């Protein structure tokens, strides 16, 4: 079936604020037919300067800017980087948290060597190299996000400072060698820290482009066993393979997040996957090979090997979905890629079940992250077709794949206090917040389709009612979690707004109440709730931590003002459902032009 996979008339993807976002970007999925009416009402109300929704939205934007201003990192770096290292007890805890979470999925360090250097640091911090201290700052910054929520709130300003210090140190031409294995470790850690805190999140794809070129410049893409000019030890070969795999993982994930091309394919490298072994100090070949385990035994390398196996395919999918030409992809090709990835996902699931039988198997956090990093590619392949399945039943399979993946990923989104995966969803950027938005949009589209299909005599069927209630519960969970993000300093109110309106629209359709009135009431209620939460945060801001006055004051409410900087915060991003999206986003367009399949059928 040769059906072009377009996403907007003559071109796949969308433009917003003079930037292009390819098909894998969340923005393309959220403009679904059933949700589009909510976007249009939002735009109309926000354009009406006398409407209550406009007034509340402006107050939320102003409060959000004040919160972001309070996070601003002043551009100064201490002469001695070790001055930023906290006490041993705190540092130990943060390092341990990093090693138990990100290092298992994105291996960057040779853990025994790093821990040996870490112990040496405490013997005399003042003689430690800036390279080691910078690595340590970034490791601790990432580890911070997995502390109890109250501690994250306390340590987060320090973590942002550590990220800024590392970025500044990398940007200066002195006292470092970026084009080394250690330099690559720091660059990987910096991008992962920015991802974990959503620091300049909309620029990560650009930084990943430099990362992969730097890695290729030092030959990481060439398997070290192929070297004819030197003979690295087995430990170094293993570490280079793991580091290259992490570079590629960062590249393909940021490509999907931004809707950009990965700019590399499997033909551009021959580096082999790492062997299934734990990190150990083994310099000789026989000693190292004795540590290698069968593929079904869990080691520190097992999860990365699992991800590496599908990397060539995921790079191909990222290039396929983000090619802007409508004729660049067909439904047959999408199905072909999907079937290959589903086989990988099935194999991963079986292997994870085997690992879990071991006393030292993967944690729930690690399993959830592996599933997130693979199943989001199924969503990107199928959602252009799934959103049209109601009109073109040919695409029903895509609707099913999208719904199954969306429900799986939404089910993994626990809201348990202290859960590491939840912490990434609260504070993280990139896929950690865009994928939940995408899955909730797809679940909402399925809900509206079921309401329409199950109308009349079938509406009282208990099974159908349970199914609809289950879908509503996923959306309710997202709305509640959107408020949790706002409460923890992420002032992106529109996720809460839009999906509160989705629930109101669904209720109105089921009860026979006026749909538009219900949506407007839900939007107003949502903005009122969000503003109260933001206002509480404004009251808790420390005046001494605020940036210097810029000469501009913003009205928060009756008698409340806060100084606003004239320039944006380089350490935080407003790019995802951000503070100014209603006025500037080109994708607030009528649904009548959003028919990617009609001309091809």
RASULKA-V995955 format. One record per helix or strand of 2 or more residues. SS is the DSSP state (H for helix, E for strand). FROM is the first residue (numbers start at 0). TO is the last residue. If there is no record, write none. Layout:
BEGIN
ss: {SS | SS}
from: {FROM | FROM}
to: {TO | TO}
END
This chain:
BEGIN
ss: {E | E | H | H | H | H | H | H | H | H | H | H | H | H | H | H | H | H | H | H | H | H | H | H | H | H | H | H | H | H | H | E | E | H | H | H}
from: {13 | 18 | 25 | 32 | 51 | 80 | 87 | 101 | 110 | 124 | 129 | 148 | 180 | 200 | 223 | 233 | 265 | 284 | 301 | 310 | 325 | 330 | 363 | 392 | 419 | 430 | 455 | 461 | 493 | 514 | 542 | 552 | 559 | 580 | 590 | 597}
to: {15 | 20 | 29 | 46 | 69 | 83 | 99 | 104 | 122 | 126 | 143 | 170 | 196 | 216 | 225 | 257 | 267 | 288 | 308 | 320 | 327 | 355 | 385 | 410 | 426 | 452 | 459 | 486 | 510 | 538 | 544 | 556 | 562 | 583 | 592 | 599}
END
